[in-house]
Amino acid sequence: MESVTSAYAGKVVLVTGAAGAIGSNLCRRLAQEGAHVLALDDLSTSKRWNVPNLTNVLFLEGDILDETQLNQVFLERPEIVFHLAGFFANQNSIEHPEKDLMVNGMGTLRVLILCERFGVERLVYPSSSAAYNGNLLLPYREQDGPIALTSPYQITKILGEQYCNFFASYHGLKVVKARIFNSYGPGEIPGKYRNVISNFIFLALKGAPLPITGTGDETRDFTYVLDIVQGLLAMGILEPLVGLSVNLGSGRETAIRALAEIINVEIGNKAGVCYVPRRRWDSQLRRQASTTRAEELIPSMPRTLLQDGLAETIGWFREHWDQIQADASF
Ligand SMILES: NC(=O)c1ccc[n+]([C@@H]2O[C@H](COP(=O)([O-])OP(=O)(O)OC[C@H]3O[C@@H](n4cnc5c(N)ncnc54)[C@H](O)[C@@H]3O)[C@@H](O)[C@H]2O)c1
């Protein structure tokens, strides 16, 4: 991986969504590799303190939907763009479908237009495991298609992928699409719309029961954020990845009940779990990434064990507990 990461030295790299859970970690790694990082975020759902305070990370507070602001950012001539700004996630999009379409749909389109106009070398787009909601068995039967998307967020993440495909095929833009499976790790501030691990750790540290939506047998592929960052770094540089979608997942399934138990034991939370009804859009009972393509194409692609990633995440929570308590939005 050394040759990949050293390729960033001296490069001007734009990260949209830089204050977010994944973007903040990506900015830190890029800066460590010697990139000049343009860190753009409107702070609509994140906090300034989450952006690494490093000399080669230039924080720019701005909205990707504001054409003047976005144009100014591109005048800084980014060579590589990681477009991580997004309206997150399913439940939020159910409650705010128009905002979801604007940020994930129009926002992505505007970023793509400027990437093409300014001759950006590479765009990395974070798609979602929702891309696999369809039945992929052959032969295709009418009742199996089209892909069964169950929330506006899933629709707009796949819309973004389709716009990326169009800009690649029609304009020749070099695009790589990361299909990210349930990210977790340091940098994710808990909240009503955030991922289950961040919220479980927060509640466990407060001594509250962990709410399981459904039976607890549902599985997800939880992927440590620094593994995702390593995959994204490769996507920004490696030539064989251009034009591809690549899963960034651990390749392991974990049931939600098992996850809750691990977190309660690690933290010493005696309040256990409680059960609440499954959310109506949440129809996927199991998720697991194939890691074959990532392992073939990305040298030394890490696959951090859940226990190890959770320990790091809990450590981050303890270190930033006062700020997290102040900023957790439920
Ligand atoms: N976290 C996951 O499990 C996961 C899985 C699949 C895909 N993704 C995608 O990866 C990307 C990053 O995910 P994340 O977990 O870091 O999300 P996040 O919500 O933590 O970060 C997104 C950031 O975008 C910013 N933002 C929102 N609207 C903006 C706008 N109009 N202009 C500028 N900034 C804006 C927010 O303030 C936030 O800091 C998102 O696009 C998300 O859809 C994430």
The ligand as an ORCA input file, in Angstrom:
! r2SCAN-3c Opt
* xyz 0 1
  N     -21.425      5.550      6.861
  C     -21.818      4.505      6.124
  O     -22.041      3.392      6.628
  C     -21.993      4.672      4.636
  C     -22.367      3.561      3.862
  C     -22.530      3.725      2.480
  C     -22.320      4.971      1.896
  N     -21.972      6.022      2.697
  C     -21.802      7.328      2.057
  O     -20.497      7.801      2.353
  C     -20.533      9.229      2.508
  C     -19.918      9.596      3.845
  O     -20.623      8.907      4.881
  P     -20.497      9.381      6.383
  O     -20.944      8.258      7.255
  O     -19.160     10.006      6.601
  O     -21.613     10.507      6.407
  P     -21.705     11.796      7.355
  O     -23.148     12.155      7.426
  O     -20.972     11.541      8.627
  O     -20.894     12.883      6.527
  C     -21.472     13.596      5.480
  C     -21.016     15.032      5.615
  O     -21.570     15.769      4.528
  C     -21.882     17.050      5.025
  N     -22.885     17.642      4.132
  C     -24.200     17.314      4.040
  N     -24.798     18.093      3.124
  C     -23.850     18.924      2.621
  C     -23.841     19.953      1.642
  N     -24.975     20.296      1.007
  N     -22.682     20.596      1.381
  C     -21.533     20.261      2.039
  N     -21.477     19.309      2.972
  C     -22.626     18.631      3.260
  C     -22.390     16.828      6.438
  O     -22.309     17.998      7.239
  C     -21.473     15.714      6.902
  O     -20.356     16.227      7.566
  C     -21.990      9.653      2.376
  O     -22.206     10.101      1.055
  C     -22.759      8.371      2.617
  O     -23.984      8.363      1.920
  C     -21.789      5.899      4.036
*
